Amino acid sequence: LQLRMTVEPVKNFKIDLNASRTMTTGRSVQYMFQGNPTTMSGTFTMTTLSLGSAFESTGNANNGYKNKTFERFVASLDQYRDRVEGLYEGLRYPVGTTYEGQTFNPENGGVNKYSADVMIPAFLSTYTSMKSNGLAIFPALSRLLPNWTVRYSGLGKLPWLRDHFKSVNINHSYKSIYAVGAYSSYSTFMDVMNGLGFVNDATTGNPIPSSMFNVSTVSLNEAFSPLLGLDVTLQNSMTLKLEYRTTRVLNLSMTSVQLSEATSKDWVIGMGYKINDFNPFGARNHRAVKSAKKGNDEDDANNNRRNNRNNKSNANRALNLRLDLSYRQQANITRDIASLTSAASSGNKAFSLKFSADYTLSKLLTMTFYFDRQTNTPLLSSSSYPTTTQDFGLSLKLSLTR
């Protein structure tokens, strides 16, 4: 399901809203075995909002990468385990199990605190704006929340700015997607009522409460792309771009009982300028010799027509200049849920400088000079070391299709 809407509350101020929910399912039946064992699998994605913790600090090495939202998430696991376990109160164990026909008793094997049934609802409640106390691993359609893109171009219409700029555009974009990468059903799942059931414990073989699906990881992908962007075109056709972007990816693993948090912050500055009819080698002057004969006016007219055709056939010798600067900070923090500890696993600081100059020599030939410098400084010096890469050169492009 995809929903799109464009809103323009005032002139030159546009807001594009979009929301989507995608669920794929697969069904595999093994006909050669008795009972036709069936396995269900699939993927799930849905747009949401995760602004509550978007600008929260991830901490640093001095405070052990302390994060209040993560601590609140871990503290809520006991509450969610009790809520899930309460759904099984009064249910009887299914036929064929060790405690067949008996009433559910947590002492025989209760809900695992670090199972997907507990951690995923707690994760969604803590890190997203889905205002619901539901325990579903796959949120319902009613919990769908939109993302947006905002663009305002009205500043260029103001009197003072109009005299100095051709256009001034302000951009902002936000995206947050909850995703279940892949899941499959338990082969030993025994349904009891409304999706509630039991699976056999791998160690003891006793039935323990569990939902039908085995979900190993879920993720939350959030991006401000950009958080704030400014595109400006001056009266001399020079273009300027300034952007600040942030991204955050949260991966919750039920297998390792860890929450991995990858963040990046980008500052981007770009400038461009185009010089038309640029000729560093000097232009040739064609002097017209007037004829003293009677038909000199007709000859001049023919010469002018030929010159106009020649001018149209000549390419505009334009020089395009482009300069881009960017600075990025990346960090990957691994947070252990059981021990409530966090540590940096990787990260770096990257600076990039790119310059290019394209010059049109003719309709068929273009010359390009480029320079690219990349500098990377690792967050952890024990695992890697600073590197600098430089590329520069001159290229000629011959096009025979024009």
Disulfide bonds with the S-S distance in Angstrom:
none
